[in-house]
Amino acid sequence: MATPDGIEQGRVPGELTWRPIQRSTRLAVAVALAVTLYYMVFLLNPAYRGDVWVWALVLFAEGITIFNALAMWWTVLVFVPRPDPPEVYAWRRQLLAGELTPTIDVFITVYGEPLDIILVTIRAAREMRVPHRVWVLDDGDSDEVRAAADAEGVGYLRRKEHLHAKAGNINAALRRTDGEFVVIFDADHVPSPDFLVRALPHMQDPGVAFVQTPQAFPSARGLVAEGAAESQKIFYELVLPGRNFFNAVFCVGTNVIFRRTALEEIGGMYTASNSEDIWTSIELQRRGWRSWFVPEMLARGLAPDSLLSYFKQQFRWAYGAFEVMLRGGLFRRGTGLTLDQRFQYLLAGVNYLLSLAALILMCLPAVYLLFGLSPIRTDISVWLVHYAPFYLLIVLVTVMQLGGFKPAAVITSIAAAPVHVRALVMAIFKRKVRWTVTNSGPAGLPGVELVLPHVALLLLNAVALAVGVSMLPLRGTNVVGVGLSIAWAAVYVVVLGRVVVEAVIAPHVVRERLEQRKAGALLARALPWPARTDANDDLVNAALAESANPGPARRRSA
């Protein structure tokens, strides 16, 4: 049976669609809001205040955590599924029938990635349904890539001056092409054959500047890759669907379709920052353009495969978010953004402040065990009654929505904390940063020197752990308080130790994975899209015939 858009049900497998917000998640969020208020009252109660400066630090850290939790939960509560308008289905039917033939340029941005990965992306982009032109935008000036593009029958563009990194590369290509719509893929993100069929119809509204689809890493293997992939699930299942409601979806740099006239209105991709994606989104929305997020996995990519790659990615993202928060003029009059949009962009930066909170909290066991300073003065049972429900519900909401939770996500988020804080400092002092490719190859594969802040925190907690254990037999020791601090110190030692181990083994693992990539093994396993066959075409043709009398509209997020 066909859906109203002429696509046979089951053509896009269920596992390739992000989970909608669950009803049980909404219920848990409602409870969590009440529990958060309960915890805030406890923290602010002067009767429980301990050593003032430690209490102030904890209040700051917990304030960041609470603010982010409330913002996330608010996003969940306002997320209201609504059906796609009939025009979306009409466009899709017309595209499939060949009655609608927009001109489309597909850009694959390249900057030194392995050729085999580029080839897989070229071939997948070329095979997408709906007529289009594929262009390889090579900022690496590789004659090998040029020859491969020629052999594959796609366009190849190279520029003389490599200004403004990826944004400049795209803008140079815009000046040499003329398609009504521009699709952008990173070199390691491979589209589904139905990418255009599924995403382009949302451009039927002439006020939509761009349509964003998720980044997905289904083949993630290893601590770093799994942690990075899990964090993306949280972003694309909880955050962006809610941002649809506020017209505050921002471009993530790949798997996106732009309307050329919208980009031309703002002079192309934003070039005053290496975080061109989020700034371009803001410039468009300031001028009244709308954006849309399609919660379907229509392209698959390679997750960062080492701490070095992951840290580069996280630094770039955090720096861009902090730039917007600090210098985006979000709350100046006359910005053109709605209050909701301003708040959502503020949250992008505040979210990375969680890393600053994490660093503060990781020092607390040592502060208590080594110096006897405590932020709270009360019985441990009173503290637990207020503290435990709040943090348990943070975990519960995430688990209920994602259907599970991988420890790798926690470890990698803690690993990225010093990187995010460094990005904050550089953004505050307006330090320029160099644009780098996430998985850029073997040049410079540092070991322990990559995680020196983590080593320092590890040693601090290890010393505190040893001191705490030695205190337990002593008369007059607050056994419960010391025991709890020992437990937290032990957790941090284990987590930070795992990060350090990953840094030590990373050079060997990355070299092995680079060898696999030379044969295209990782990407081939990552992206087994169903092949285009005559049988599939027959299904679509049959669906087109059935769709003349469409049934109930499929529902989407808004």
N, C-alpha and C positions, 0 to 999 in steps of 0.2 A: 504494500500500500504506500502511496506517495504522500508526502507532506505537501502543504499548500504551495511550497516554492518549487515543486517539481523534482525534489530530491527523494530518492527511494529511502524509506526508513531503514536505518541500519547502515547506510552508506558511510556516514561518519560514526565510527564505533563509539559506544558509550564511554569507554575509558579515555577517549580523547577529548572529552568535554569536562570543564571544571565543574565541581559540585556546586549546586546552588546553595544559598544560605538555608540551613536546616531549621525546622520549627523548634526542635529541641535546643538548638544553639540560641535562638531568640529567648527562650525561657531561661536558659542558664545566664544569659546576659542580663535579663531583668533582675534575677537574684543577685548577680554580681554587682549591679549598681548600688543596691542596698548595702551589701557587704562592704563595698568601698567606702561609703559614707561612714559606716561603723568604724572602719580602720582609721579614716582621716581624723575623726573626733578623738580617737585614742592617741594618735601621734601628737595632736595639738594640745592635749590636756596637760597643763603645767604640773599637775600632781604627779605625772609619770616622768617628767623631764630629768635626765641624768646630767652628765658632764656637758656643759653648754655647747662647746665647739663641736664635740662629737655628735651631739643631738642635732645641731644645725646642719652638719654634713649629711646625716641620715635623713633629716627632713627634706633637704634638697634632693637627694637621690631618690627617696620614695615619692617625692612630689613629681619628679619626672616620670617615674614608673606609673603612678596613678593617672597623671594627665594623659599619657599614651594609652593606657588601658581604657580610660573613659572615652577617648577619641575613637579608638578602635570599636568599642562596643556601640557607640553612637552610630558609627558607619553601618554596623550590622543591623541595628534597629530600623534605620531609615531605608535600608535596602528593600525595595518593593518590586517584585517581578511584574513586568507588564508585557503584553504581546507585541511582537513586531508589527508595525503598521502594514496594511495590505500592499503598500507601494514597494516594500522590501521584497515580498514574494513576487510581485509583478516584475520587478527588475530581474530577479533571479531566473524566472521563467523565460523572459526575453533574452537574457544572456545565453541561456542554454539552447534556446531555439535559433540563435543567431539573428534575432530581430533587433537587438540592441548591440551596437558595436563601438563602444568608446575606445579611444586610443589610450594605450597604457604603456608606460615605460617602467621596466623593472630594473632597479639598480642593485648590484651586488658590490658592496664596498670591500675593497681588498687592500691590505697593508702588510704584506710579508707572511701571510698564512701559508701552510703547506699546500702544495699544488693539488694533491689528491682530495683534500677537503674542499678546495675551491671547485674542483671538477664535479663533485657530488652535488654541490649547491647549484652550479650552472645547469646541470642536467635536470635537476628537479624543477628549477625555475622555468626552464624551457618547456617542460611537459605540463605546466599548469593549464587547466581548461580556460577557455576564453582567449581570443587572439591578443597577443601582446609582443613587445620587443624587450629582449634581455640585454642589459649592458653591464660589462665588468668595469668597475671604476677602480683602476689600479694605481694607488698611491705608492706602491712599492717599485714601480718602474721596471717590472720584470718582463724580459723578452719571452721567457718560458710561459708566463701567464698569457701574454699576447698571442703566442702560437697556439696555446690551448683554446683560447676564446675563438680564434679563427677556425680551428679544427671543429669546434662544437657548433659553429654557425651562429654565434652571438656577437654583439657589438663589443668593442674594446675602446675605452677612453682613458687617456693619460694626460696629465696637465704639466705645464712647464714649471710653474712655481707652486710649491707645496705649502701654501699659506692656509692657516685656520683649520688644520687637521681634517677630521672627517666632515665637518660642516663645509669647509672650503671645497673638498672633493665633490660633495653632492651639489653644491652651488655651481661648480664648473660644469658638471654634467647637465644641470638644468638649462644652462645657456646653450647647450649643444643638442638638446632634444626638445620635443614639442608635444608629448602626450598629455591628454587631459588629466590623467591620474599618474602619480608616481608612487611606485612600491619600492620599499627599501628593505633589503636583507643584509645582515652581516654575513661574512664569508662562511661562517660555521653554523648558520641557521638554514635548515633545509625545509622548503615549503611542501605542504600537501598538494596533490594534484588539484584539489578543490579550494585552494586558498582564495583565489579570486571569486569563485562561485559563492563562497560563504561570506566573505568580508566585503567585497565591492558593492553589493546591493544596499548596504547601509549608507552609501554615498548618494542615494536617491534624493535625500534632503539637500538642497543646494546650499544650506547654511552650515553643513558639516565640513570642517576643514581636514580632519583626518580620522581614520578608523584604526585603532590599535588592537592587536591580538596578543595573546600571552607569549612569553618565552617559556619553553618547556625543555626539561633535561631528563627524559625517561630512561636513559641508559647510564645514569650517574653511578659510578662505582668508586668506592673509597671514601674516606672521611670527608675530605674537602668537597668533592663533587656531590655527595649525598646531602651534606649540610647546605650547600648553595642551592641545590634543587628544592629542598624542603622549604627554605626561606622564600623561594619564588612562589611556591604553592600558597603560602600565607598571603603574600602580596596580591596574587591574582584571584584568589577565592574570597578574600575578605576586604581588601582595600579598594582595588580598582572598580569592582561592581558598585560599591557605594559611591565612589567618585562620579560614576555615571549620573547619579541622581543630582549632583551639584554642578554638572558640566565642568568638572575639574580633572578629567582624565588627562594624563600627560603622556607624551610619546616616550618610549623607552629605547628608541634608537634603531630597532629592527622589528621585522614582522608588522610593518605599518604601511598604510596607504594614505597618501596626501593628495589633496586637490591642488593642481598646479596654480590655479588663480589665487588660492589662499596664500600659498608660499610667495607668489609674485607680489602680493599686496604688502608683505612685510620685508621684501627684498631678499627672499630666500631663507635658508637655515641660518639661525643666529650664530654669529661668528665671534662675538666678544667674550666667549667662554668656551672651554672644552666640553662643558655640559650642554651641548647644543640642543639636545632633545627636550629637556624640561624648559629651557628658556624659549625655544621656538614655540612650544605649547602655550606658554604665558603670553607671548607677543600676539599669537593668533586669538586667544580668548579675550585679551584686552580690546581687540577690535571687533568683538561680538561674534566671532566664529565659534562654532560648537565642535565638540569632539565626542567620540563614541568608542566604547570598549566592547569587543565581541568575546565572550568568555568561552571560546573554543580553541583547543590546541590545533592550530593550523600550520604550525612550523615547529620543528624540533632542532635543538642545538646541542652543543657540547658545553658542559659545565666547566668552570675552572678546575684544572686537574692538579694543582699544587697550591701550597700556601702563598707562594709568590704571586701566582696568577690571581688567586682569590683576593689577596691584599691589594693588588693593583685595581681590580674591579671595584672593591669596596671603597677604596680611597677616592676613586673617580666619582662614584655615586654620592658618597657622603659630602665631598667638596662641593659638588653641584647643588645639593640640597641646602647646605649651609650658606652658599652664595645667595641663593634665592631668599633664604630666611633673613640674612643680614643686610643684603643690598638690593632686594627685589622691590623695595618700596611698597610692600604689601598693604600697609595701612596708611599710606599717603592718600590724600584726596585726589580724585581725577585719574586714578590708575586704569579705569575701565573694567576692573574686575569686580564681581559681586562680593559681598561679605563672605558668603559660603566658599567661594573660590579662594579668597585670601586665606581663610582659615585652613583649607585643605592644603594649600601650598606651604603654609607655616608648619603644618604637621609633618611634612616631608623632612624638614630639618630637625624638628623636635624629636622625631623618631630616632635619629642617630645620636641624640643626647643620651639615650638609654645606655650607650657604651660608657659615657662618663659616670653615670649612676653605677654601672657594673664595677668599674674600677674602684669607686669609693667603697662599695659593699665588700669587695674582695680584700680590702685592707682592714675591715672591722674585726675579724677574729684576732689578728695580730695586735691591734690597738688594745683590745680587752685583755688578751693573755699576756702581753709583754708590759703593758703600762697600767693595767687595771682601770681603764677608762671605759665607761658604758654610756650609750645614748639614752637608755631607758632605765629607770629605777622602779622595779615592781617585781612581784612574784612571776616566775617563769610561766606559770599556768595562765595568769592574766594576759601576758604577752602573747602566748600561743593562741588563746581564744580569739584575739583580734587579728594576729598576723596570718595564721595558717589559712583561714577561709579565703582571704583575699588572694593569696598566691595559688591556692589550690584551684580557685575558679578561673584564674588566668590560664592555667594549664588545661583545665576542663573545657573551657570554651574552644581553645585551639584544637584539642583532641576530638571533641564532638564534631567540629566542622570539617576537619581534615580526615577524619576516620582513623586517626592514629598519629603518632608523633615519634620522630627518630631522634635519638640522643645526639646524632651528628649535628643537628641543627643548633642545639645548645652549645656544643663544643666550638663550632665554627663562629657562632655569634660572639662568644667570649674571646675567641682568638682575634676577632676583628676589632675588639674594643680599643686597643691602643692606636690602631690605624685610623679609626673614626675620630679619636681625640686629636691626633696629629692633623687630620683634615680640618677640624674645627679651628685649631690654632692658626693654620695657614690661611684659612678663609678670613679670620678676624684681622690678620695683618696683611691681607690682600696679596699674599704671595702667589705668583703665577706658577702653574703646574704644567708639566709636559704631558701631552696626550700619548697614551701607550695602549697597545693591543693587549687584551686580557691574556689569552693563551698565545704568547708571541714567540715561543721557541726556547732553545736551550741556552741562549746567551745569558750568563750570570745566573747560576742556580745556587744561591746562598744557603747555608745550613743554619747553625745556631744563631749566627749574627742577625738573621731575619727576625728572631723572636727574643731579643734581649730584654724587652720589657716584660715578657712572659716569664723569662728565667728569673728576673728580679722578684716578681710576684710569687713565683714558685718557691724561691728560697725564703722569702719573708714568711709565707704560710707554713713552710716546713719547719722553720725555727720556732714559730709560734706553736705548732703542733707538738714539738718535742718539749717545749717549756710547759705547755698545758698538761701533757701526760705526767710530767714530773711533779706538778702541783696537786694532782688528785689525791695522793696519800697524805698530804699535809693537813694537820688539824686546822679547822676554821675555813677551809676552802669551800667556796660556793660550788658544790659538786655539779648541780644542775646547770648553772651558768657556764662554768668551765667546760663541762661535758658538751654542751651545745656548741660552744665556740670551737672545741676540738673537732666536732663533727663537721662544721662548716669549713674549717681549715683543711680537713682531710679531703673533703669534696673538691676544694680548689686545687689542692696538690695533685689529685688524680686528673682533673680536667686540664690544668696547665701542663702537667707532665705529658699528657697525651698530645697536646699541641707541640711541645718541644720535640717529642719523638717524631711527630709528623715532619717537622722541619729538618730533622737529621736524616730521615730516610727519603725525603722528597727528591733530592737530586737524582738518586738511583731510580726511583719510581717514574719520575718525569722523563728521564732518558728512555726508559722502557716504553712508556706510552707514546713518546715521539716516534719510536721505531714502529709501533703499531699504526700510528697515524700515516706513516709513509705508505703503508699498504692500504690505507683507508679503512682499516678494520674497525676502529671505534665508531666512526661515523656510519659505516654500513650497518653496524649492529644497532646504532642509536636510532636510525631512521628508516625502518622497513615499511614505508608507505605502500599501500596496495597499488600494484601496477595498473596502469591504464590498459584495459583490454576491451575487445569488442563486446564481451559480455557486460562489462560495466556500462558501456555506451548504450547497450540495449536496455539496461535497467533504467537509465536516465530517460531514454526515449519513451519507454512505457510510462514512466512517472510523469512525463510531460503531457501525455494523453490523458492520464487520470486527473491531473491537476486542474483540468478545465472546470471542475466542480470542487473547489477547495473546501477542506474541513476546518475545524477550529485551528486558530493560529497557534504556532509554537510560541512558548513564552521565553522572554529574555529578561535580562537584568536592566534595571534603571534606577 
